[in-house]
């Protein structure tokens, strides 16, 4: 078989060039790098990030990659894991919503680790990131896997393997085998995101990134992988019970030819940056709650709260009983009733709202007894273009206040300005590195397409 999806992906990865990318795509890659580094440094001291960093720091490599925030160079797959844990843990990095949701900036840790290990320049890193976004988002468009019990990070093994292979400048055959190796052991269980959530919810993609880098390293050395990995008798589609349809046709197009309505490797333009540090489906509920909070004034006057939401939101963050009595940070930031309520009560949603003393406060749990979540067919019909929530608040005096938000700030249809993006970054980074340190990182990233390597950036992100 010469036209398998793995062949098509490999051809696309090997053919893509920086010059094929539009100015808009290059700019958005830089914005996502700023956002990802901010998220990583903000979460740097969180327990699972420290665990990952400590484990990865036990290993060194002469051609390794720096674990973010340190001077230690580990094997690039371990560096991708440790850095990826930091990017993802606060659930604050960007989002793509389709048949399968994703956080495509998770790919950045793998691309950064390989770029540093190889001495790649900024243009090569930007190209690899755009490629990873394209692949992961297209796969998310093709088929949902979460309903079948598999986690969305499963697609990330393919995207990070291809980004790594592209940076390594592997030929199409070795790139195909990187895809084959990544695919044969990439299926991640959806249990990571249901029930009582654990550290693994925030580090699952980091593990997929580690596997993607590892697969490309093996393929570079000549290791072959089973094929056809997608269409085979016991391949990805059969085992996961999905059909990826004609997604491969997109990758047959040679760079320079426009994909319909979007341009080359332009899926990043359809992704959204989070303005609030909580699961994406709650972003519009937070905005609605903040709006109502100003009208209410005194939250003690709230008698009950009713949230109308779309099916994906209810299924993921608004249906399980644990969401009304969160006992872990991971459960709290994936709880629509808690997130909406705490926005109404505190008038803010920051890291403070996801500390145990806040989300396990008996008064908060008592408040949540009067919070309900309902499905709304209209809102479901608008998904995933709109990510809408309607919040109704009934007060002690009998009045009911209502606010609906369809496109929260940071959504692809309501994007953050560069100033707002840098404001988010500064809020995460200035406490650790100061104003000058934060500004240095931002200035370096805005000029990423001009740098000869990423060594300066890795030094700039070292935590004091």
N, C-alpha and C positions, 0 to 999 in steps of 0.2 A: 504494500500500500504506500503510495507516494503522495497522497493528498489527505492524509489523516490530519486531525486538528493539531497534533504535535508538530507535524511537518510545517503546517501553516504558521503556527506560533513561532517556530524557530526561524522561518524565512523572514517573518515580520521583524523579529528582534534583531536579526543580523543586518537587515536592510535599513532600519530606521537611523536617521542622522539628525544631528542638532539643527541643521539647516532646514529640515522639513517642518520644524515646529514653528507655530505662529508666535508673534510677540506676546499675544495674550496668554498662550500656554506657558511660555517661559516665565512670564510675570507671575502666573498662578503657582507654578512650581516654587518660585522663590517665596511667595507668601506662605505656602504650606511648610516650607523648611523653617521659616521663622516661627510659625505656629507650633510645629513639632518640637523644635528645640525648647520653646517656652514651656510646653507641656512636660517635656522630659526633665528639665531643671526644676520645675515646680514640684514634681513628684519624686525627686531624687532621693529624699530621705524617708520615703514611705517604706514600710516593712518588706513587701515583696521585692521592691527595687533594691533594697539593701541586701536581701538574701541572694538575688540573682547576681548582683555585683560581687558579693563575697565569693560565691561559687566560681564565677568566671575569672576572678582575679587569682585563683589558684593555678591558672594556666597562663603561660607566656608564649609568644611566637615572634620570631625575628621579622617575619613579614606579616605581622598581625595588624589589628585595628584597635584604636583607643576606646576603652569603655567610657562612655560619655561622663564628663565631670571629673575624670582622673587623668593620670599620666600613664596608666598601665595599658600595655598592648597585649591583648589576648588573641587567640585564633579568631579569625573574622566571624565564624559562625557563633562563637560564644559572645563576642562583642555585639553582634547583631541581637542576640537574645537579651543581654543585659541592658543595652540601650533601648531596645524595643519595649521592655517592661516599663521603663520610665515614660516613654512617649504615650503609652496606652493607659497607664494605671489610673489616672484621674478621670478617665472617660471624658476627656476634654478635647481630643483631637478630631479631625474632620470626619465627615460622614457622607456616604452615598446610599440612597434608598432606591431599591428596585424590587425585582422578584426576590432577591436576597439582599439584605442590608450589608453594609461594610464600612470600615474605617480605613480608607485606602492610604492615608499617610502612615499607617503601620508599616508600609513597605519601605519607608525611609531608612529605618535602622539597618536593613540588609544592604541597601544601595550605598549608604554612607560607609559602612564597614568595608565593603568591597572596594569602594573608590579610594579609601585611605590605604588599604592594603596594597593596592595596585599602583598607587601614585596617579590616579586618574585626575584629569582636570575638571574644572567646574562645568564645562559644557557636556562632558561625558556623563557626569553625575546627573545633571538636569535631564538629559535624554533618557537615562535609565529610570529615573523617577517617573517621567511622563509615560514611558513604556509600561511600567508596573501598574500605574493607574488605569491605563487603557485596558490591559489584560484583565485585571481583577474586576473592573466595572462592567466590561463586556460579558464576563462569565456570570456576574450577578444579574445582568439583563437576561441571560439565556435560561436560567433555571434556578428555582428555589430549592435549597437542600435542607433548610432548618426543619420543615414540616416532616421530613423523613428521618429526623433524629441526628442530623449532622450539623456541625457548627460552621458559620460563614468563613472562619479562618482557613478552612480547607482549601478554598480558592487561592489563598495567599501563598501557599507553597509554590504554586505555578508562577504567580506573578513575581515573587522574589527570586525564584530560580532563573527566570528569564532576564530579570534586571541584572542579576549577578553575571550570567553568561554574556550579556551585552557588554558589561564593563570589562570582562575578561577577553573580549573580542574573539570568542569561540566561533568556529565555523558552524554552518547550519546543522551538520550531523551531530557534533558534540552538544550543541544547544538542544537538539531534540532529545538527546539522551539525558540531559539535565532535567528536562520536562518529564521524561519517563521515570527517572529515579525519584523525583519529587512526588510524582503522582502515586506511585505504588505504595507509599507509606504515609500519606498525608491526611487521611480521613480523621477528623477530630469530632468527638461526640458533643452533641448539643447540651448534654447534661451540665456543661460548663456554665450555662446561662439559665438554668431553671432551678426551682426550689431554693434552698438556702445557698447563696452564692459565696464563693471562696476567692482567695487570691488568684486562682487560675483564670477566673473570668477576665482579669486585667492583663494576663500574661500569655494567654493562649495564642495570640497572633505572633508574639515574640518567638514562641516555639516554632510556629510555622515558618517564620523568617529564618530562624536558625537552620531549619531543615532545608529551606530553599537554597541558602548559601552553601550548605554542606553538599547538596546534590550537584550544584554547579562545580564545586571543587573536585568532586569525584569524576564528573564528566570531563573536566579539563585534563585529568590524569589518564583518561582513557577508559574509565568504567562505563559499561553499557547498561541500559535499563530496559525492562520489559516493554514490548510494543505489540499492537497498538494500545497505548495506555488509556485512551478515552473510549475507543470503539470496540475494544477486544471482547472476547467471549466472557471474560471475567474482569473486564476493565472498569474504569471509573463510572461510566454511564450505567452499566449493568448492576454493579454492586451498590451504587448509591440510589439507583432507581430514578434517574433523571435522563432527560435528553437535552443535549446542548445544541440541538438543531443545526442551523446554518451559521453559527457564530464564527466558524472558521473562515467563511467567505470574506468577512471584514478584514481579516489579516492577510488575505491573498493580495489585496490592493498594495501596490508598491508605494512607498513614501513619495510624496509629491502629488499623488492623486488624492482628491478630497473624499473623505467619508461623507455620507449623506448629511448635509446641513451642519457638519461639525468640524471638518478639517482633520488633518493628520494628528493622531495621538492626542486628541483634544477632549477626552472624557473627563479630564480634571476640571474642565469648565462647568461640568454638571454636578460637582460635589459642593458640599456646604461646610462652612467653618462654624464650630460651636461658639456661642457667646457665653453660655452658662456651663459650669462643670457638672453636667448630668446627662443621662442617656438621651439620645437625640429626639426621640418621640415626645419627650417632656418639654422641649424647648418652647413651643408655643403655649403650653399650659403655664410655664413660668412667666412668660410675658403677660399673659392674661391675668394671672394672679397679681403680678406687680402693679398692673394698671388698676385692678380692683382694690388693692391694698391702699392706694392713695385716696380712693373714695371712701373706704371704710374707716380709715384712721385708726381706731382702736380695735385690734383683732379679738379682744375679749367679747366683742359684740356678735361674733360669728356663731350661729347656731348649727349650721350644717353646710356641707359643700357637695355639689354634684358636678362631676366631670363627664362631659360627653367627648368621646374620642373615636378614632378609627380602629379597624380590626387589628392592624399590626401593633398599634400601641397597647390595646387591651391585652392581646395575647402575650406580648413580651414584658410589659411593665405594669399591667393593671388588672391582673386576674387572680394570681396565686395568694393564698392567705398570708404568706410570709411578707408580702408587700405592705400589709397593714400593721405589722409588728417587726420592723427590720432589726436584725441583731448584728449585722455586719455592714461595713461601709459599702461593700459590693451590692448588697441587697438594697440599701438605702438609695444609692444613686441609680438604681433600676426599679424604683417604686414610684409610679405616677401619683398615687395618693399622698405619699410622704413628701415628694418634691413639691407638689402643688401646695400642700398645706404649709410647709415650712416657708415657702415664698410669701404666703399670706400672713403668717405669724411673725416672721423675722424681717420681712421686707428686703431680703437679700438671699442669694444662693451662692455661697462660696465654700471653700474648704472647711470652714467652721461648721457649716450645716451637716457635714458628713463625718463629724467626730462622734464617737460612741456616746459621750455625755449628752449630745443633742438628740441623735436619732433614737436613743433608748430611754429618753426622758419619759417617765410615766405619764406626765401631763400631755406629751405629744401623742403617745399611744391612745390616751383617752380621747383626744381630739379626733384621731383617725377613726374612731368608732362611728363618727357621724359624717364620714366621707364615703361617697359611692362613686363608682365608675360605670358608665353605660356606653354601649356601642351606638354609633350613629351612622346609619347607612349612607347618608349624604357625604359625610367626612370620609368614609371608607372609599367611596367612589372617586374622590379627588386624589387619593393616595396613589403614587408616591410623589407626584408633582407638588401637591400641597401636603403639609404635615400639620393638620389642623386639630385644635382642641377648643372646646367651649367650656368655660368655667362659670358655674352658677353658685353664688354665695347667698344663703338665707341668713338674715340678721335677727337678733332678738326682738326687734320692733316689727317683724313680719315682712319687711322689705326683702326682695330678691334682686341682687345685682348680677348682671351677666356680661361676659366679655368673650369674644371669639377672635382667635388669631390663626391665620392660615399659613403665613410665611414668616417664621420668626427671624429676627435679626441674625445675619450670617448665612441664611439660606441662599442657594444659588440664584433665587429670584429676588432676594433682598440682601445682597452681599455686604459684608463689613467693608468700610473704607480702610485704606492703609493706616490711617491715624487710629481707627478703632482696633485694628489688628495689633498695631504696636502697643496700644494701651493694654490690651489683654496680655501681650508678651511681657511688658514691663511689670504688670501686677504679679506675674509669676517669677520673674527673674531678678528684678531690682532688690528684693529683700536679701538675696544671696550674693549678688555680684555688684550691687550698686548701680547708680545711673550710668557711670562711664563704662562699666563692664557690659551692661545691657546694650548700650548704644553701639559699642564696638562689634558685638555679634550681629546686630541688625544691619549695620553698615557693610559688614563682610558679606552677608547673604544677599543684599541688594546688588552686589557686584560679583555674585557667584559665577556668572558666565565669563568673567575675566580672569579668574584665578588659575594658576598652573597646577595646584593640588589643594587638598582640604586641610593641610597641616595647620595653617594659621587659624582656621575655624575651630579645629579640635583643641588648640591651645586656648582660644578665647572662651570656650565653654567649660574650662576647668573650674570646678567649685573651690572656693577658698576654704 
